[in-house]
Amino acid sequence: MARGKHKGIQQYTVQESNNLLLGQLGFKELTAAGNTGDGNFVAFYVTGKGSASGTDDQATIAATTHVGDDLTACIFTAGSLVYGPFKKITMSSPTDADVHVICYYG
């Protein structure tokens, strides 16, 4: 089976290349209320289910950052992806057992 020559990073769109980068250093998953401990995180993603009635799963997230203001107890719905120079990410009040927070090292 012949394979085409890969054109490197320029073969991908900006969205595709950003997705390739995210997660290359691993992640820590918060499956219940708690925190990551200190580290270098570049993003977090909230998992869960949406519903037709608009009552998506959600979690309250707080985070300390290496630079800039800290994030204090904000509600994020399932599907939220937030980038930043995070030092510690804390999840509290998940609405459902399906709500997890994937915290990406960077």
Backbone as JSON Lines, residues from 0, in Angstrom:
{"i":0,"aa":"M","n":[0.84,-1.18,0.0],"ca":[0.0,0.0,0.0],"c":[0.89,1.24,0.0]}
{"i":1,"aa":"A","n":[0.72,2.08,-0.97],"ca":[1.52,3.3,-1.08],"c":[0.99,4.36,-0.12]}
{"i":2,"aa":"R","n":[1.9,5.07,0.47],"ca":[1.52,6.15,1.38],"c":[1.98,7.47,0.8]}
{"i":3,"aa":"G","n":[1.15,8.48,0.95],"ca":[1.52,9.81,0.49],"c":[2.56,10.42,1.4]}
{"i":4,"aa":"K","n":[3.33,11.34,0.88],"ca":[4.33,12.03,1.68],"c":[3.63,13.01,2.61]}
{"i":5,"aa":"H","n":[3.98,12.96,3.88],"ca":[3.41,13.86,4.87],"c":[4.06,15.23,4.72]}
{"i":6,"aa":"K","n":[3.27,16.27,4.74],"ca":[3.77,17.62,4.5],"c":[4.12,18.36,5.79]}
{"i":7,"aa":"G","n":[4.17,17.65,6.9],"ca":[4.52,18.29,8.16],"c":[3.36,19.05,8.76]}
{"i":8,"aa":"I","n":[3.69,19.93,9.7],"ca":[2.66,20.66,10.43],"c":[1.81,21.53,9.5]}
{"i":9,"aa":"Q","n":[2.35,21.94,8.36],"ca":[1.6,22.78,7.43],"c":[0.49,22.02,6.72]}
{"i":10,"aa":"Q","n":[0.49,20.7,6.85],"ca":[-0.59,19.9,6.25],"c":[-1.91,20.12,6.98]}
{"i":11,"aa":"Y","n":[-1.85,20.55,8.24],"ca":[-3.03,20.66,9.06],"c":[-3.54,22.1,9.13]}
{"i":12,"aa":"T","n":[-4.84,22.24,9.38],"ca":[-5.41,23.57,9.63],"c":[-4.94,24.02,11.01]}
{"i":13,"aa":"V","n":[-5.16,25.27,11.33],"ca":[-4.78,25.79,12.65],"c":[-5.5,25.0,13.74]}
{"i":14,"aa":"Q","n":[-6.79,24.75,13.57],"ca":[-7.56,23.99,14.56],"c":[-6.98,22.59,14.75]}
{"i":15,"aa":"E","n":[-6.66,21.93,13.65],"ca":[-6.11,20.57,13.74],"c":[-4.74,20.57,14.41]}
{"i":16,"aa":"S","n":[-3.9,21.53,14.08],"ca":[-2.57,21.56,14.69],"c":[-2.65,21.87,16.18]}
{"i":17,"aa":"N","n":[-3.57,22.75,16.59],"ca":[-3.74,23.02,18.02],"c":[-4.21,21.78,18.75]}
{"i":18,"aa":"N","n":[-5.09,21.01,18.13],"ca":[-5.56,19.77,18.75],"c":[-4.44,18.75,18.87]}
{"i":19,"aa":"L","n":[-3.51,18.75,17.91],"ca":[-2.37,17.84,17.98],"c":[-1.48,18.17,19.17]}
{"i":20,"aa":"L","n":[-1.34,19.45,19.47],"ca":[-0.47,19.89,20.55],"c":[-1.06,19.62,21.93]}
{"i":21,"aa":"L","n":[-2.35,19.82,22.08],"ca":[-3.0,19.67,23.37],"c":[-2.94,18.21,23.83]}
{"i":22,"aa":"G","n":[-2.4,17.99,24.98],"ca":[-2.37,16.65,25.54],"c":[-1.1,15.87,25.27]}
{"i":23,"aa":"Q","n":[-0.15,16.45,24.55],"ca":[1.07,15.73,24.24],"c":[1.93,15.47,25.48]}
{"i":24,"aa":"L","n":[1.77,16.26,26.52],"ca":[2.51,16.05,27.76],"c":[1.68,15.3,28.8]}
{"i":25,"aa":"G","n":[0.48,14.87,28.42],"ca":[-0.37,14.11,29.31],"c":[-1.43,14.97,29.98]}
{"i":26,"aa":"F","n":[-2.21,14.33,30.84],"ca":[-3.3,15.03,31.51],"c":[-3.56,14.39,32.85]}
{"i":27,"aa":"K","n":[-4.27,15.09,33.69],"ca":[-4.75,14.57,34.97],"c":[-6.26,14.71,34.94]}
{"i":28,"aa":"E","n":[-6.96,13.66,35.31],"ca":[-8.42,13.67,35.27],"c":[-8.99,13.8,36.68]}
{"i":29,"aa":"L","n":[-9.85,14.78,36.86],"ca":[-10.58,14.92,38.12],"c":[-11.94,14.26,37.92]}
{"i":30,"aa":"T","n":[-12.22,13.2,38.67],"ca":[-13.46,12.46,38.5],"c":[-14.47,12.76,39.6]}
{"i":31,"aa":"A","n":[-14.06,13.53,40.57],"ca":[-14.94,13.92,41.68],"c":[-14.4,15.24,42.22]}
{"i":32,"aa":"A","n":[-15.09,15.8,43.19],"ca":[-14.62,17.04,43.79],"c":[-13.2,16.84,44.31]}
{"i":33,"aa":"G","n":[-12.33,17.77,43.99],"ca":[-10.94,17.7,44.41],"c":[-10.09,18.58,43.53]}
{"i":34,"aa":"N","n":[-8.75,18.45,43.66],"ca":[-7.88,19.31,42.87],"c":[-6.7,18.53,42.31]}
{"i":35,"aa":"T","n":[-5.98,19.18,41.42],"ca":[-4.85,18.55,40.73],"c":[-3.58,18.55,41.54]}
{"i":36,"aa":"G","n":[-3.5,19.38,42.56],"ca":[-2.22,19.63,43.2],"c":[-1.45,20.59,42.31]}
{"i":37,"aa":"D","n":[-0.28,21.05,42.76],"ca":[0.48,22.02,41.98],"c":[1.09,21.38,40.74]}
{"i":38,"aa":"G","n":[1.09,22.11,39.65],"ca":[1.67,21.64,38.4],"c":[1.64,22.73,37.37]}
{"i":39,"aa":"N","n":[1.94,22.37,36.15],"ca":[1.88,23.3,35.01],"c":[0.83,22.79,34.04]}
{"i":40,"aa":"F","n":[-0.32,23.42,34.04],"ca":[-1.44,23.01,33.19],"c":[-1.74,24.12,32.2]}
{"i":41,"aa":"V","n":[-2.05,23.75,30.96],"ca":[-2.31,24.74,29.92],"c":[-3.79,24.85,29.55]}
{"i":42,"aa":"A","n":[-4.59,23.9,29.98],"ca":[-6.01,23.92,29.64],"c":[-6.76,22.91,30.49]}
{"i":43,"aa":"F","n":[-8.08,23.1,30.57],"ca":[-8.93,22.05,31.15],"c":[-10.19,21.94,30.31]}
{"i":44,"aa":"Y","n":[-10.74,20.72,30.3],"ca":[-11.93,20.4,29.51],"c":[-12.94,19.73,30.43]}
{"i":45,"aa":"V","n":[-14.18,20.2,30.42],"ca":[-15.24,19.64,31.26],"c":[-16.05,18.65,30.42]}
{"i":46,"aa":"T","n":[-16.12,17.41,30.88],"ca":[-16.9,16.39,30.18],"c":[-18.27,16.25,30.84]}
{"i":47,"aa":"G","n":[-19.17,15.58,30.17],"ca":[-20.51,15.36,30.71],"c":[-21.51,15.27,29.59]}
{"i":48,"aa":"K","n":[-22.77,15.33,29.95],"ca":[-23.86,15.21,28.97],"c":[-24.63,16.51,28.86]}
{"i":49,"aa":"G","n":[-25.12,16.76,27.67],"ca":[-26.05,17.86,27.45],"c":[-27.46,17.29,27.42]}
{"i":50,"aa":"S","n":[-28.43,18.16,27.41],"ca":[-29.81,17.67,27.33],"c":[-30.63,18.62,26.46]}
{"i":51,"aa":"A","n":[-31.71,18.11,25.93],"ca":[-32.58,18.91,25.08],"c":[-33.22,20.05,25.85]}
{"i":52,"aa":"S","n":[-33.37,19.88,27.16],"ca":[-34.01,20.92,27.96],"c":[-33.04,22.04,28.33]}
{"i":53,"aa":"G","n":[-31.77,21.89,27.93],"ca":[-30.8,22.94,28.21],"c":[-30.15,22.84,29.58]}
{"i":54,"aa":"T","n":[-30.39,21.75,30.28],"ca":[-29.78,21.57,31.6],"c":[-28.55,20.69,31.47]}
{"i":55,"aa":"D","n":[-27.52,21.23,30.84],"ca":[-26.27,20.5,30.64],"c":[-25.61,20.21,31.98]}
{"i":56,"aa":"D","n":[-24.84,19.1,32.01],"ca":[-24.01,18.83,33.18],"c":[-23.05,19.99,33.36]}
{"i":57,"aa":"Q","n":[-22.7,20.26,34.6],"ca":[-21.78,21.36,34.88],"c":[-20.99,21.09,36.15]}
{"i":58,"aa":"A","n":[-19.92,21.87,36.29],"ca":[-19.08,21.79,37.49],"c":[-18.61,23.19,37.83]}
{"i":59,"aa":"T","n":[-18.36,23.4,39.1],"ca":[-17.78,24.65,39.54],"c":[-16.27,24.46,39.59]}
{"i":60,"aa":"I","n":[-15.55,25.33,38.88],"ca":[-14.1,25.22,38.76],"c":[-13.44,26.47,39.32]}
{"i":61,"aa":"A","n":[-12.4,26.27,40.09],"ca":[-11.53,27.36,40.54],"c":[-10.11,26.97,40.14]}
{"i":62,"aa":"A","n":[-9.28,27.97,39.87],"ca":[-7.91,27.67,39.47],"c":[-6.99,28.8,39.89]}
{"i":63,"aa":"T","n":[-5.79,28.42,40.32],"ca":[-4.75,29.41,40.54],"c":[-3.86,29.4,39.31]}
{"i":64,"aa":"T","n":[-3.3,30.55,38.99],"ca":[-2.5,30.68,37.78],"c":[-1.07,31.08,38.12]}
{"i":65,"aa":"H","n":[-0.17,30.82,37.19],"ca":[1.22,31.24,37.34],"c":[1.36,32.74,37.04]}
{"i":66,"aa":"V","n":[0.51,33.25,36.15],"ca":[0.56,34.65,35.73],"c":[-0.88,35.16,35.62]}
{"i":67,"aa":"G","n":[-1.13,36.33,36.13],"ca":[-2.46,36.92,36.0],"c":[-3.37,36.58,37.16]}
{"i":68,"aa":"D","n":[-4.64,36.87,36.98],"ca":[-5.64,36.67,38.03],"c":[-6.02,35.2,38.14]}
{"i":69,"aa":"D","n":[-6.35,34.79,39.36],"ca":[-6.85,33.45,39.59],"c":[-8.33,33.38,39.18]}
{"i":70,"aa":"L","n":[-8.77,32.18,38.88],"ca":[-10.16,31.92,38.52],"c":[-10.87,31.46,39.79]}
{"i":71,"aa":"T","n":[-11.91,32.17,40.2],"ca":[-12.57,31.84,41.45],"c":[-13.97,31.31,41.23]}
{"i":72,"aa":"A","n":[-14.17,30.05,41.54],"ca":[-15.48,29.4,41.59],"c":[-16.44,29.82,40.48]}
{"i":73,"aa":"C","n":[-16.1,29.48,39.25],"ca":[-16.96,29.76,38.1],"c":[-17.63,28.46,37.65]}
{"i":74,"aa":"I","n":[-18.86,28.56,37.18],"ca":[-19.58,27.39,36.69],"c":[-19.31,27.21,35.2]}
{"i":75,"aa":"F","n":[-18.88,25.98,34.84],"ca":[-18.63,25.63,33.44],"c":[-19.51,24.45,33.06]}
{"i":76,"aa":"T","n":[-20.1,24.51,31.88],"ca":[-20.94,23.42,31.4],"c":[-20.1,22.41,30.64]}
{"i":77,"aa":"A","n":[-20.66,21.21,30.47],"ca":[-20.0,20.14,29.71],"c":[-19.65,20.67,28.33]}
{"i":78,"aa":"G","n":[-18.44,20.35,27.89],"ca":[-17.97,20.8,26.58],"c":[-17.11,22.04,26.65]}
{"i":79,"aa":"S","n":[-16.98,22.64,27.82],"ca":[-16.16,23.84,27.96],"c":[-14.69,23.48,27.93]}
{"i":80,"aa":"L","n":[-13.92,24.21,27.13],"ca":[-12.46,24.06,27.06],"c":[-11.87,25.42,27.36]}
{"i":81,"aa":"V","n":[-11.05,25.5,28.42],"ca":[-10.5,26.77,28.87],"c":[-8.98,26.68,28.87]}
{"i":82,"aa":"Y","n":[-8.33,27.65,28.21],"ca":[-6.87,27.71,28.15],"c":[-6.36,28.73,29.16]}
{"i":83,"aa":"G","n":[-5.17,28.48,29.72],"ca":[-4.54,29.44,30.62],"c":[-3.3,28.84,31.25]}
{"i":84,"aa":"P","n":[-2.51,29.67,31.93],"ca":[-1.31,29.2,32.61],"c":[-1.63,28.73,34.04]}
{"i":85,"aa":"F","n":[-2.33,27.62,34.15],"ca":[-2.85,27.18,35.44],"c":[-1.8,26.46,36.28]}
{"i":86,"aa":"K","n":[-1.82,26.75,37.58],"ca":[-0.95,26.08,38.54],"c":[-1.7,24.95,39.25]}
{"i":87,"aa":"K","n":[-2.93,25.22,39.66],"ca":[-3.76,24.22,40.33],"c":[-5.2,24.42,39.89]}
{"i":88,"aa":"I","n":[-5.88,23.3,39.59],"ca":[-7.28,23.36,39.15],"c":[-8.12,22.56,40.14]}
{"i":89,"aa":"T","n":[-9.2,23.16,40.6],"ca":[-10.05,22.53,41.61],"c":[-11.48,22.43,41.08]}
{"i":90,"aa":"M","n":[-12.06,21.22,41.17],"ca":[-13.46,21.03,40.8],"c":[-14.27,20.82,42.07]}
{"i":91,"aa":"S","n":[-15.41,21.5,42.13],"ca":[-16.36,21.26,43.21],"c":[-17.75,21.25,42.6]}
{"i":92,"aa":"S","n":[-18.67,20.66,43.28],"ca":[-20.08,20.64,42.89],"c":[-20.35,20.11,41.49]}
{"i":93,"aa":"P","n":[-19.8,18.94,41.1],"ca":[-20.23,18.39,39.81],"c":[-21.69,18.0,39.91]}
{"i":94,"aa":"T","n":[-22.47,18.24,38.84],"ca":[-23.91,17.96,38.88],"c":[-24.22,16.49,38.68]}
{"i":95,"aa":"D","n":[-23.23,15.71,38.25],"ca":[-23.5,14.33,37.89],"c":[-22.19,13.55,37.96]}
{"i":96,"aa":"A","n":[-22.28,12.23,38.11],"ca":[-21.08,11.39,38.12],"c":[-20.39,11.37,36.76]}
{"i":97,"aa":"D","n":[-21.1,11.76,35.69],"ca":[-20.5,11.81,34.36],"c":[-19.59,13.02,34.18]}
{"i":98,"aa":"V","n":[-19.65,13.98,35.08],"ca":[-18.85,15.19,34.95],"c":[-17.43,14.92,35.44]}
{"i":99,"aa":"H","n":[-16.49,15.04,34.51],"ca":[-15.07,14.93,34.82],"c":[-14.39,16.17,34.27]}
{"i":100,"aa":"V","n":[-13.23,16.49,34.81],"ca":[-12.44,17.59,34.27],"c":[-11.1,17.02,33.86]}
{"i":101,"aa":"I","n":[-10.76,17.18,32.59],"ca":[-9.47,16.73,32.07],"c":[-8.55,17.93,32.07]}
{"i":102,"aa":"C","n":[-7.46,17.84,32.84],"ca":[-6.53,18.96,33.01],"c":[-5.24,18.61,32.25]}
{"i":103,"aa":"Y","n":[-4.93,19.4,31.23],"ca":[-3.81,19.1,30.34],"c":[-2.51,19.74,30.81]}
{"i":104,"aa":"Y","n":[-1.46,18.93,30.96],"ca":[-0.14,19.44,31.3],"c":[0.45,20.18,30.11]}
{"i":105,"aa":"G","n":[1.28,21.17,30.38],"ca":[1.92,21.89,29.28],"c":[3.13,22.65,29.73]}
